Amino acid sequence: MSRRIRLAFVPAHRILAGRALALCFVCLVLAFVLIMLGLPLGEVLRLVVTSTFGTVFGLENLALYMTPLLMTGGAVWLGLRAGLWNIGAEGQFLAGATAAAAVGLFLPLPAFVALPLAGLASLVAGALWSAVPAAGRAWLGVSEIITTLLLNFIASFMVYYLVTGPWADHVTDAQVSSQRIALAIPALYGVVHWGGPFAIALVVALGLTLGRSRFGYELRLCGSNPEAAHYAGISVAPRLFVALLASGALAGLGGMMEVLGTVHRLQGGLAHGYGYLGIVVALLARHSALALIPAAFLMAVILNTGIVLQTLQVSASSVLAITGLLVFAIAVSDELSAYVRLETAK
């Protein structure tokens, strides 16, 4: 006889195999939908591959997409290490972008002074945007899921107010946008800026720090078993507060990279859903900070695929549909990977 048991620890190879099958399932479903829409599957595949990997423009797009996804993914991943769901990375991203844009627009300083100042301003703005949810969660037990989510809408409305009001572009009369910001992150290649390599280095450093430091261990313990943390003499509330502040700061820095490295304007819709997609990136990465890199790359490919599908008259919401299906398939595969068949004697 045999029965299924759930493993307390799932080996990495089982997770990888399950996710590979989940990805194949998503591709099959997408292929079926495209065929039902009457689109030539081979031509669509050729366009996706060539536009993403076969041109300089496509590769640059991947790099530009990966940078904010790494930052928001890292922000959400940091919160998850402490058992916190930071759904507000979108708002923190916008807060950081707004602070960095303010430095670029209103402080006529040399670039070597203004860039670090803009980075610091974005870190502080992102942290402050998460401060109230962090305090509520740490000391009052208020769900950070609700409070961080609601602050996303406030941040979005704040940006729209600024770029259609006091910060509106009166030079070119661009709609829902500030004027072009002269301050910029130096270019690495073409339109790709140094924010990308910095984001990768930051993610690696984050993983090493939390994986090998006492604070990282205490943070994991607070997230997984608060009672045990209390018993061990660890103050849980201050660590949860700091974790959510740091999470917001990372997302805010991502906003600075987007506004000063890619867009060069503060504008409505600046975040492009990066905060919510960061949740997907963090879930794909699971317990490994290094896994944020391939996870962000996969999401960048999906975003680029969405652009190609739009050129074929497929709805812009196709990206959301693909992303949702991917998350569902991976959640199912991760759960199934945890179960093994155990043979028992009759």
C-alpha positions as CSV (number, residue, x, y, z in Angstrom):
1,M,0.0,0.0,0.0
2,S,1.1,3.6,-0.4
3,R,0.0,7.0,0.8
4,R,1.0,10.5,0.2
5,I,2.9,12.6,2.8
6,R,3.8,16.2,2.8
7,L,7.5,17.0,3.1
8,A,8.6,19.5,5.7
9,F,11.5,20.6,3.4
10,V,11.1,20.3,-0.3
11,P,14.3,19.7,-2.3
12,A,15.2,22.4,-4.8
13,H,15.2,19.9,-7.7
14,R,11.5,19.1,-7.1
15,I,10.6,22.8,-7.0
16,L,12.5,23.4,-10.3
17,A,11.0,20.4,-12.0
18,G,7.5,21.4,-10.9
19,R,8.0,25.0,-12.1
20,A,9.3,23.9,-15.4
21,L,6.1,21.8,-15.9
22,A,4.0,24.8,-14.8
23,L,5.8,27.0,-17.3
24,C,5.2,24.5,-20.1
25,F,1.5,24.3,-19.1
26,V,1.2,28.2,-19.4
27,C,2.9,28.1,-22.8
28,L,0.4,25.4,-24.0
29,V,-2.6,27.4,-22.7
30,L,-1.3,30.5,-24.4
31,A,-0.7,28.6,-27.6
32,F,-4.2,27.3,-27.5
33,V,-5.7,30.8,-27.0
34,L,-3.6,32.2,-29.9
35,I,-4.8,29.5,-32.2
36,M,-8.5,30.2,-31.1
37,L,-7.9,33.8,-32.0
38,G,-6.8,32.8,-35.4
39,L,-3.2,34.0,-35.0
40,P,-0.4,32.0,-36.7
41,L,1.4,30.4,-33.8
42,G,4.8,30.1,-35.6
43,E,4.7,33.7,-36.7
44,V,3.8,34.9,-33.1
45,L,6.7,32.8,-31.7
46,R,9.1,34.2,-34.2
47,L,8.1,37.7,-33.5
48,V,8.4,37.2,-29.7
49,V,11.8,35.6,-29.9
50,T,13.3,38.0,-32.5
51,S,11.8,41.2,-30.9
52,T,13.0,40.1,-27.4
53,F,16.4,38.5,-28.0
54,G,17.2,39.2,-31.7
55,T,17.4,43.0,-31.6
56,V,19.3,45.6,-29.5
57,F,16.0,47.3,-28.8
58,G,14.5,44.1,-27.4
59,L,17.5,43.4,-25.2
60,E,17.6,47.0,-23.9
61,N,13.9,46.7,-23.1
62,L,14.6,43.5,-21.1
63,A,17.3,45.3,-19.1
64,L,15.0,48.4,-18.5
65,Y,12.2,46.1,-17.3
66,M,14.4,44.0,-15.1
67,T,15.7,47.0,-13.1
68,P,12.4,48.1,-11.4
69,L,11.2,44.5,-11.1
70,L,14.4,43.6,-9.2
71,M,13.9,46.5,-6.8
72,T,10.1,45.9,-6.1
73,G,10.7,42.2,-6.1
74,G,13.5,42.6,-3.6
75,A,11.3,44.9,-1.5
76,V,8.4,42.3,-1.3
77,W,10.9,39.5,-0.8
78,L,12.4,41.3,2.2
79,G,9.0,41.7,3.8
80,L,8.2,38.1,3.2
81,R,11.3,37.1,5.2
82,A,9.7,38.7,8.2
83,G,6.3,37.2,7.5
84,L,5.0,40.5,6.1
85,W,3.1,41.1,2.9
86,N,4.1,44.4,1.5
87,I,1.4,45.0,-1.1
88,G,2.3,48.7,-1.2
89,A,5.6,48.5,-3.3
90,E,3.7,50.4,-6.0
91,G,3.0,53.4,-3.8
92,Q,6.5,53.3,-2.3
93,F,8.0,53.1,-5.8
94,L,6.0,56.3,-6.7
95,A,7.0,58.1,-3.5
96,G,10.6,57.4,-4.2
97,A,10.2,58.5,-7.8
98,T,8.5,61.7,-6.7
99,A,11.3,62.6,-4.2
100,A,14.0,61.9,-6.8
101,A,12.2,64.0,-9.4
102,A,11.9,66.9,-6.9
103,V,15.7,66.8,-6.5
104,G,16.2,66.8,-10.2
105,L,13.7,69.5,-11.0
106,F,14.3,72.0,-8.2
107,L,17.8,71.6,-6.9
108,P,20.4,72.9,-9.4
109,L,23.3,70.9,-8.1
110,P,26.2,69.1,-9.9
111,A,25.3,65.6,-10.9
112,F,27.9,64.0,-8.5
113,V,26.1,65.7,-5.6
114,A,22.5,65.5,-6.9
115,L,22.5,61.8,-7.8
116,P,23.4,60.5,-4.4
117,L,21.0,63.1,-2.9
118,A,18.2,61.9,-5.1
119,G,19.0,58.3,-4.2
120,L,18.9,59.2,-0.5
121,A,15.7,61.1,-1.0
122,S,14.0,58.1,-2.7
123,L,15.1,55.8,0.1
124,V,13.7,58.1,2.8
125,A,10.5,58.7,0.8
126,G,9.9,55.0,0.3
127,A,10.6,54.2,3.9
128,L,8.3,57.0,5.1
129,W,5.5,55.8,2.8
130,S,5.6,52.5,4.5
131,A,6.2,53.8,8.1
132,V,2.5,54.1,9.1
133,P,1.6,50.5,7.9
134,A,4.8,49.3,9.6
135,A,4.0,50.9,12.9
136,G,0.4,49.7,12.7
137,R,1.5,46.1,12.0
138,A,4.3,46.0,14.5
139,W,2.6,47.5,17.6
140,L,-1.2,47.5,16.9
141,G,-1.5,44.3,14.9
142,V,-3.2,46.1,11.9
143,S,-2.9,44.1,8.7
144,E,-0.2,45.5,6.5
145,I,-1.9,44.0,3.5
146,I,-4.8,46.5,3.7
147,T,-2.8,49.6,4.7
148,T,0.0,49.2,2.2
149,L,-2.5,48.5,-0.6
150,L,-4.6,51.6,0.2
151,L,-1.5,53.8,0.2
152,N,-0.9,52.8,-3.5
153,F,-3.9,54.7,-4.6
154,I,-3.0,57.8,-2.6
155,A,0.5,57.8,-4.1
156,S,-0.9,57.4,-7.6
157,F,-3.3,60.3,-7.1
158,M,-0.5,62.4,-5.6
159,V,1.6,61.9,-8.8
160,Y,-1.3,62.7,-11.0
161,Y,-2.0,65.9,-9.0
162,L,1.6,67.1,-9.2
163,V,2.1,66.4,-13.0
164,T,-1.2,68.0,-13.9
165,G,-0.8,70.9,-11.5
166,P,2.2,72.5,-9.9
167,W,4.8,70.3,-11.6
168,A,3.1,70.2,-15.0
169,D,5.3,70.5,-18.1
170,H,4.8,74.1,-19.4
171,V,7.8,73.8,-21.8
172,T,6.5,71.2,-24.3
173,D,2.9,71.0,-22.9
174,A,3.3,67.2,-22.5
175,Q,0.1,65.8,-21.0
176,V,0.2,64.3,-17.4
177,S,3.9,64.8,-17.1
178,S,6.5,67.0,-15.6
179,Q,9.1,68.7,-17.8
180,R,12.1,66.6,-18.7
181,I,14.5,66.1,-15.8
182,A,18.1,67.1,-16.7
183,L,19.6,64.9,-13.9
184,A,20.1,61.4,-15.1
185,I,21.7,58.1,-14.1
186,P,24.7,57.6,-16.4
187,A,24.2,55.3,-19.4
188,L,25.8,51.9,-19.5
189,Y,25.0,50.9,-23.1
190,G,22.5,52.7,-25.3
191,V,19.5,53.5,-23.2
192,V,20.5,51.0,-20.5
193,H,21.7,52.8,-17.4
194,W,23.9,51.8,-14.4
195,G,20.8,51.3,-12.3
196,G,20.5,47.7,-13.6
197,P,23.9,46.5,-12.4
198,F,23.4,48.3,-9.2
199,A,20.0,46.6,-8.6
200,I,21.6,43.2,-9.3
201,A,24.4,44.0,-6.8
202,L,21.9,45.2,-4.2
203,V,19.8,42.0,-4.5
204,V,22.9,39.8,-4.1
205,A,24.1,41.9,-1.1
206,L,20.6,41.6,0.4
207,G,20.7,37.9,0.1
208,L,24.1,37.6,1.6
209,T,23.3,40.0,4.5
210,L,20.1,38.3,5.5
211,G,21.4,34.8,5.0
212,R,24.6,35.2,7.1
213,S,23.8,37.9,9.7
214,R,22.2,37.7,13.1
215,F,19.6,40.3,12.1
216,G,18.6,38.1,9.1
217,Y,18.2,35.1,11.4
218,E,16.2,37.0,13.9
219,L,14.0,38.4,11.1
220,R,13.3,34.9,9.8
221,L,12.5,33.7,13.3
222,C,10.1,36.6,13.9
223,G,8.3,35.9,10.6
224,S,8.1,32.1,11.0
225,N,7.5,31.8,14.8
226,P,6.9,35.0,16.8
227,E,6.3,33.1,20.0
228,A,9.7,31.3,19.7
229,A,11.3,34.7,19.0
230,H,9.7,36.2,22.2
231,Y,10.9,33.1,24.1
232,A,14.4,33.7,22.8
233,G,14.4,37.3,24.0
234,I,14.0,38.9,20.6
235,S,11.9,42.0,20.4
236,V,9.6,41.2,17.5
237,A,7.8,44.5,16.9
238,P,10.9,46.7,16.3
239,R,12.3,44.1,13.8
240,L,9.0,44.0,11.9
241,F,8.9,47.8,11.8
242,V,12.5,48.0,10.5
243,A,11.8,45.2,7.9
244,L,8.8,47.0,6.4
245,L,10.7,50.3,6.4
246,A,13.6,48.7,4.6
247,S,11.2,47.1,2.2
248,G,9.7,50.5,1.4
249,A,13.1,52.1,1.0
250,L,14.1,49.5,-1.6
251,A,10.9,50.1,-3.6
252,G,11.5,53.8,-3.4
253,L,15.0,53.5,-4.7
254,G,13.5,51.5,-7.6
255,G,11.3,54.6,-8.4
256,M,14.4,56.8,-8.5
257,M,16.0,54.4,-11.0
258,E,13.0,54.5,-13.2
259,V,12.4,58.3,-13.2
260,L,16.1,59.3,-13.5
261,G,17.3,56.3,-15.6
262,T,14.5,55.4,-17.9
263,V,11.7,57.9,-18.2
264,H,13.4,61.2,-17.3
265,R,10.1,62.6,-16.3
266,L,7.6,62.2,-13.4
267,Q,4.4,61.2,-15.1
268,G,1.1,59.5,-14.6
269,G,1.3,55.7,-14.8
270,L,5.0,55.8,-14.1
271,A,4.9,52.6,-12.1
272,H,3.4,50.4,-14.9
273,G,2.3,47.9,-12.3
274,Y,5.9,47.2,-11.2
275,G,4.9,47.1,-7.6
276,Y,2.3,44.4,-8.1
277,L,4.6,42.5,-10.5
278,G,7.2,42.6,-7.8
279,I,4.9,40.4,-5.7
280,V,5.1,37.8,-8.5
281,V,8.9,38.1,-8.7
282,A,9.2,37.6,-4.9
283,L,6.9,34.6,-5.0
284,L,8.8,33.0,-7.8
285,A,12.1,33.6,-5.9
286,R,10.8,31.8,-2.8
287,H,13.5,31.8,-0.1
288,S,16.5,32.8,-2.4
289,A,17.4,36.4,-3.0
290,L,19.6,35.2,-6.0
291,A,16.5,33.7,-7.5
292,L,15.0,37.2,-7.8
293,I,17.3,37.7,-10.8
294,P,15.9,34.9,-13.1
295,A,12.4,35.7,-11.7
296,A,12.7,39.3,-12.8
297,F,14.1,38.2,-16.1
298,L,11.1,35.9,-16.7
299,M,8.6,38.7,-15.9
300,A,10.6,41.1,-18.2
301,V,10.2,38.5,-21.0
302,I,6.4,38.3,-20.3
303,L,6.1,42.1,-20.4
304,N,7.9,42.2,-23.7
305,T,5.7,39.4,-25.0
306,G,2.7,41.5,-24.1
307,I,4.0,44.4,-26.3
308,V,4.4,42.0,-29.2
309,L,0.9,40.6,-28.7
310,Q,-0.5,44.2,-28.7
311,T,1.0,44.7,-32.1
312,L,-1.1,41.8,-33.2
313,Q,-4.3,43.4,-31.9
314,V,-4.4,41.3,-28.7
315,S,-5.7,43.1,-25.7
316,A,-3.2,44.9,-23.5
317,S,-4.6,43.0,-20.5
318,S,-3.0,39.8,-22.0
319,V,0.1,40.5,-19.7
320,L,-2.1,40.4,-16.6
321,A,-3.8,37.2,-17.9
322,I,-0.5,35.5,-18.6
323,T,0.9,36.6,-15.2
324,G,-2.1,35.4,-13.3
325,L,-2.1,32.0,-15.0
326,L,1.7,31.7,-14.3
327,V,1.2,32.5,-10.6
328,F,-1.7,30.0,-10.4
329,A,0.3,27.3,-12.1
330,I,3.4,27.8,-10.0
331,A,1.4,27.9,-6.8
332,V,-0.2,24.5,-7.7
333,S,3.2,23.0,-8.8
334,D,4.9,24.2,-5.6
335,E,2.2,22.6,-3.5
336,L,2.2,19.3,-5.4
337,S,6.0,19.2,-5.3
338,A,5.8,19.0,-1.5
339,Y,4.0,15.6,-1.6
340,V,5.7,12.3,-2.1
341,R,4.3,8.8,-2.3
342,L,5.3,6.6,0.7
343,E,5.2,2.9,0.4
344,T,3.9,1.2,3.5
345,A,3.8,-2.4,4.5
346,K,0.4,-4.1,4.4
